[in-house]
Amino acid sequence: MGSAAVFVGLSTLDIAYAVERYPVEDTKIQAEDVLLGAGGPATNAAVAYAFLSGREPRLITALGQHALAEPIRADLREHGVAVVDSTPVRTQRPPVSSIVVATGAATRTVVSMDGSEFREPLAAPDGVLLDGAATVLVDGHYPELACTVAAAARERGIAVVLDAGRWRDIHSELLPLVDIAICSAAFAPPGLEPGTDAVLDSLLSLGLRGAAISRGGESIRYATPADRGEVPVSTVAAIDTLGAGDILHGAFCHFHALGADFPTALRQAAEVASLSCRFLGTREWMRHWSFQSIR
C-alpha cells in the first residue's frame, strides 16, 4: 500500500543519562538510569508517527557503515521505521549526542555535532520513495537532501511539513517549498523577534497554509490565512522533555494525515507530546498511551 509518510533529516546515536540534578563542574556523579538509541528531530518524529499510525514510515537520513550506526538501525527496526541511507558506503561515525536529563527540574542538556560532520553532498533519493506518501516532514539538517525531497513532494501534491528548531541559512531556500511550518519558540527569520506574530506573518507571506510556534508547556500559537489563535497544552508532572518537540511533529503528521484541521491536529499532537514528558526518554510514553485520551 506504500508508506503514509516520509521523514527527512538527522539521525543520531543518543546516550542519555538521568540524574536528579545537574552535576557540579569537574565532579563525578552516578546516574539513575541510562538510555541508548536513535535520536534526532526527523528520527524521533518518524518513530512517533509509526507508533500512532501503525504504518511503516520511511526515514531518509545519513548513517553509513560505522559500527555506531548499527544501534541506530536496530532501534528504528524495532519501532517500525524503514531507513533509507543516503550515505551507504560512508565509514565515518554517525552523529552522537550526549544528554544529561535532570529529572528534578524536568530539563535536559544536549551536546551533539548535529550532523555537522557530514560535509560531502548526500545522494538524491529515488523519487519512488515518495510513492504512497501523504506527508513529508523535513528538519533541515541536511540542506540539499531536504530541498530535493521537499521540491519533489510539492510537485506530487504531497503536503510538506517543516520542523524549524532554530533559524538556519537553508530556511531561505526551504520555506518556499513548505506547506506547514511548526517552529520552536527560538525560531525567527533574520530581523524578527522569536515567538511573535511577525514570525507567523512572515511564514504565511511565503505561501504557507499553516504556521505554528510551540512554546514548551505554554500554549501553541498558530496562524493560517483564514484564522489564528492558540492551542492549549496540558499541564503534566514532567520529568523529561527530551524529544517532546520531535514527538509533537510526528504526532501532528499522523493526525493531520487523518484529516484533522490544523489547530485540531496541533491540539491532538500536543497531548501526545505532553504525555511523553511524564516519562524518561523518547519511547516509554508508548507503553502508557491510550487513543481514547485524544478527542
C-alpha positions in Angstrom: 0.0 0.0 0.0 3.0 2.3 0.3 4.4 4.5 3.0 2.0 7.0 4.5 4.7 9.4 5.5 8.4 10.2 4.7 10.7 11.9 7.2 13.9 13.5 6.1 16.7 14.6 8.3 19.1 13.9 11.2 19.7 10.6 12.9 22.0 10.4 15.9 23.0 7.9 18.4 21.6 9.3 21.7 23.3 8.4 25.0 21.1 9.9 27.8 21.9 9.8 31.5 19.2 10.5 34.0 20.2 12.3 37.3 18.2 14.1 39.9 20.1 17.4 39.3 23.0 18.5 37.1 26.4 17.6 38.4 28.8 20.4 39.6 31.5 21.1 37.1 34.6 18.9 37.3 32.9 16.3 39.6 31.6 12.7 39.1 28.0 11.6 39.7 26.2 8.3 39.4 23.3 8.2 37.0 19.9 6.9 38.0 19.4 5.4 34.5 20.9 5.4 31.1 19.2 5.2 27.7 20.8 4.5 24.3 19.0 4.6 21.0 18.2 6.5 17.8 17.6 10.3 18.1 17.3 13.4 16.1 14.3 15.5 15.1 13.2 13.6 12.0 14.0 10.3 13.6 12.0 10.8 16.7 9.2 12.2 14.7 9.2 9.1 12.4 9.1 6.7 15.5 6.2 8.6 16.9 4.3 8.5 13.6 5.0 4.8 13.2 3.6 4.0 16.7 0.5 6.2 16.3 -0.4 5.2 12.7 0.6 1.6 12.8 2.2 2.1 9.4 5.9 2.0 8.4 7.2 5.4 7.5 10.4 6.0 5.6 13.3 7.9 7.1 15.7 9.4 4.7 18.9 10.1 6.6 22.7 9.6 6.7 24.2 6.7 8.6 26.9 4.8 6.8 28.8 1.7 7.7 30.4 2.7 11.0 29.7 0.3 13.9 27.9 3.0 15.8 25.3 3.2 13.0 24.0 -0.3 13.8 22.4 0.6 17.2 20.5 3.4 15.4 19.3 1.0 12.7 18.3 -1.7 15.3 16.3 0.8 17.3 14.5 2.0 14.2 13.8 -1.5 13.0 12.3 -2.3 16.4 10.0 0.7 16.2 8.8 0.1 12.6 10.7 2.7 10.7 12.3 1.9 7.3 15.7 3.6 6.9 16.8 4.9 3.6 20.5 5.7 4.0 21.9 8.5 1.7 25.5 7.6 2.7 25.6 3.8 2.5 29.3 3.5 1.9 30.5 6.2 4.4 32.8 4.8 7.1 32.9 7.8 9.5 30.9 7.6 12.7 27.3 8.9 12.7 26.5 11.9 14.9 26.5 11.1 18.6 24.5 13.1 21.2 25.4 13.0 24.9 22.5 14.1 27.0 22.0 14.8 30.7 18.4 14.7 31.9 17.8 16.4 35.2 14.6 14.7 36.3 14.1 17.0 39.3 13.8 20.1 37.1 12.5 18.3 34.0 15.2 19.8 31.9 17.9 18.3 29.6 21.2 19.4 28.3 22.4 18.1 24.9 25.9 18.1 23.5 26.0 17.0 19.8 27.7 17.5 16.5 24.2 17.9 14.9 25.2 16.3 11.7 27.9 18.9 11.0 30.5 16.2 10.4 28.8 15.4 7.1 30.4 17.8 4.6 30.1 15.8 1.4 26.8 16.1 -0.7 24.2 13.5 0.1 22.9 11.4 -2.7 19.5 12.4 -4.0 16.9 9.7 -3.1 14.9 7.9 -5.7 11.6 9.5 -6.4 9.8 6.2 -5.8 10.4 6.7 -2.1 7.5 9.2 -2.2 5.1 6.7 -3.7 2.0 6.4 -1.5 3.1 9.2 0.9 0.5 11.7 2.2 3.0 13.7 4.2 6.7 14.6 4.1 8.5 16.1 7.1 11.9 17.7 6.8 14.0 19.0 9.7 16.5 20.9 7.5 19.7 19.3 9.0 20.9 18.0 5.6 20.0 21.0 3.4 20.4 19.6 -0.1 18.5 16.5 0.8 15.7 18.5 2.5 15.3 20.8 -0.5 15.4 17.9 -3.1 12.8 15.9 -1.3 10.6 18.9 -0.5 10.6 20.0 -4.1 9.7 16.5 -5.4 6.9 16.2 -2.8 5.5 19.6 -3.8 5.5 18.5 -7.5 3.4 15.5 -6.5 1.0 17.5 -4.3 2.2 15.9 -1.1 2.0 18.1 2.0 5.4 19.2 3.2 5.9 19.9 7.0 8.9 21.7 8.3 10.3 21.1 11.8 12.0 24.5 12.4 14.1 24.4 15.6 16.2 27.5 15.0 16.9 29.7 12.0 19.4 28.2 9.5 20.5 29.7 6.3 18.9 26.9 4.4 15.4 28.1 5.5 15.5 30.9 3.0 15.6 28.2 0.2 13.5 25.6 2.0 10.5 27.6 3.3 9.0 28.3 -0.2 8.8 24.6 -0.7 6.9 24.0 2.6 3.2 23.9 3.2 3.2 23.9 7.1 5.9 25.0 9.5 5.9 24.1 13.2 8.6 26.2 14.9 10.2 26.3 18.3 10.0 29.4 20.4 13.6 30.2 19.4 12.9 30.2 15.6 12.8 33.6 13.8 13.9 34.8 10.4 16.6 37.5 10.4 15.4 40.7 11.9 12.4 39.3 13.6 11.7 38.7 17.3 11.2 35.0 18.1 7.7 33.9 19.2 5.9 36.9 17.8 3.1 37.5 15.3 5.7 38.9 12.9 7.2 35.4 12.6 3.8 33.8 11.8 3.1 36.6 9.3 6.4 36.2 7.7 5.8 32.5 7.2 2.3 33.0 5.8 3.7 35.6 3.4 5.7 32.9 1.7 2.6 31.0 0.8 2.4 28.5 3.7 -1.1 27.4 4.6 -0.2 26.9 8.3 2.4 28.1 10.8 2.8 27.4 14.5 5.1 28.2 17.3 5.4 25.6 20.1 6.5 27.0 23.5 7.2 24.1 25.8 4.5 23.9 28.4 2.7 27.0 27.2 0.1 27.2 24.5 1.0 26.7 20.9 0.4 29.9 18.8 -0.8 29.2 15.2 -1.9 31.0 12.1 -3.5 30.2 8.8 -4.5 32.5 6.0 -8.1 32.5 7.5 -7.5 32.1 11.2 -5.1 32.4 14.1 -5.2 31.6 17.7 -3.7 29.5 20.5 -3.9 25.7 21.2 -3.7 24.9 25.0 -1.1 22.5 26.3 -1.9 20.2 29.2 -0.1 20.6 32.4 1.7 17.4 33.4 4.1 16.3 36.1 7.1 16.3 33.7 10.4 14.6 34.4 12.0 14.6 30.9 11.3 16.9 28.0 13.9 15.2 25.7 12.4 14.8 22.2 9.0 16.3 23.1 9.1 18.7 20.2 10.1 15.9 17.8 7.2 13.8 19.1 4.9 16.7 18.6 5.9 16.9 14.9 5.5 13.2 14.3 2.1 13.1 16.0 1.0 16.2 14.1 1.8 14.4 10.8 -0.3 11.4 11.9 -3.4 13.4 12.9 -3.2 15.8 10.0 -3.0 12.9 7.6 -6.2 11.5 9.1 -8.0 14.7 8.1 -7.9 16.8 11.2 -7.8 20.5 10.5 -4.6 22.5 11.5 -5.5 23.6 15.1 -7.1 20.2 15.9 -4.1 18.3 14.7 -1.9 20.6 16.8 -4.0 20.1 19.9 -4.0 16.3 19.5 -0.3 16.2 18.9 0.3 18.4 21.9 -1.5 15.8 24.1 0.9 13.1 22.9 4.0 15.4 23.4 2.8 16.3 26.9 2.4 12.6 27.8 5.9 11.9 26.7 7.3 14.4 29.2 5.9 12.3 32.1 8.4 9.5 31.3 12.1 9.1 30.9 13.3 9.0 27.3 11.6 9.3 24.0 9.9 5.8 23.9 8.5 5.0 27.3 5.3 7.1 26.7 4.2 4.5 24.1 3.7 1.9 26.9 1.2 4.3 28.6 -0.6 5.7 25.6 -4.4 5.4 25.1 -6.1 6.6 21.9 -9.2 7.2 24.0 -7.4 10.1 25.6 -7.5 12.1 22.3 -10.6 13.8 21.2 
